Every structure is written in C-alpha cells, then in structure tokens.
Amino acid sequence: MRHNCLITDEQAQAAVELFDHGYGYSAAATRLAVHKPTLKLLHDRWLVRGTMAVMKPHQPRRVTRETKIATAKRYLAGEHKVALAQELGLASSRPVVDWAKEYRDKGDDAFAPKPSTAKGETARIRAIDKGEDPDAHPHPSQPDVLAPKTSAEDISLAEYRQLQDRLLRAEAENAYLKKLRALRQQGQQ
C-alpha cells in the first residue's frame, strides 16, 4: 500500500481476504475496525483489479478523449462501471463515474483540451517561435524583473530582449528535459 493510506498493509491484506470470502466493504470495515470510506476505495480497486493486483502499485495511463466519451456513453446506457474499468485497465471504477458525470454535464464538449491562457514565459516563447517580437504586442505591462540589472551602456534593448528570450527558451528546454528524464526513470523501475 502507499505510505499515505489510512490503513496499514496488514489491514489491507486482511480486508482483501474478507472480500475474497464474500464480505462487502462495510462489513469488512466493521470487522477490522477501520474507516469505511477507505475500505470502499480498496473494495472498488479489488473489484476492478483482483486480489493480487490490489496490493501492487498501479501504473496510471492516459485515456484519449474519444475513449472517455465512448466509456461515459456506455456507462450511462447501463453497462457496469467495474466491467468498463477492467476493460480499460484502470485502477478503479471512479474515473468511469467521473467521466459520465462530466459527459452528462457538458455533452460533446466534455474532455476538450483546455485553451491555453498564453501568459508569461510560454507566451513569449510562442511569439519567438512564430518569428514575432513578444514585446511588440500591446498587453498589460508587468514589471521587468531583469531590466534594472543591466545598464543601457552595456547592451542595447534589442540585444537585451534577444538574450532574455534565449534564456527563457533554455529554461523551458531544461524543464522539459528534466521531466523527460524523470519519466524515463519511472519507466525503468
């Protein structure tokens, strides 16, 4: 089990054994004297993943927008959430219920990619990528933190902006490479 769970590994194992013997989460919680909502989550994972898989960490996976919509439609049409979660290889059936709620609320607009706000450093990088001057567009001015640190005699404004933009791009690339390295290390474990 994870370190932030409300029950110990021994309690979780005992609960799984009770589930295997036909106990529900409420009866198992009473018998083990543990928090019912915690066992409800464990019971849901047990239903979806089975006895052995519950105790192992689950690798999260990305599900496409189309799959989410199709699954939500199937759930709303009456298919069982556990069967749908098993089919998709999810850790529990909770995402199926959440997708159905969002689809019911938003319809075909559910799960649409969120529009970018184009603020801050990313907006500057996008402008540079398009060959535009990021400071040429009128937008609410924000204080330039780096500006007071250079003097007008040392560098021209155009050179300063070019260096600032290169720095932002390098920082973005560095963050991307760090994230990529972390993902690769997770995959090797």
Protein Blocks (a to p, Z undefined) as FASTA:
>chain_A
ZZkbcbdfklmmmmmmmmmnopafklmmmmnopafklmmmmmmmmmmnommlmmpccddd
dddfklmmmmmmmmmnopafklmmmmnopablklmmmmmmmmmmnommgoiacddehiaj
llmmmmmmnopafklpgcdddddfklmmpcfklpcfklmmmmmmmmmmmmmmmmmmmmmm
mmmmmmmZZ
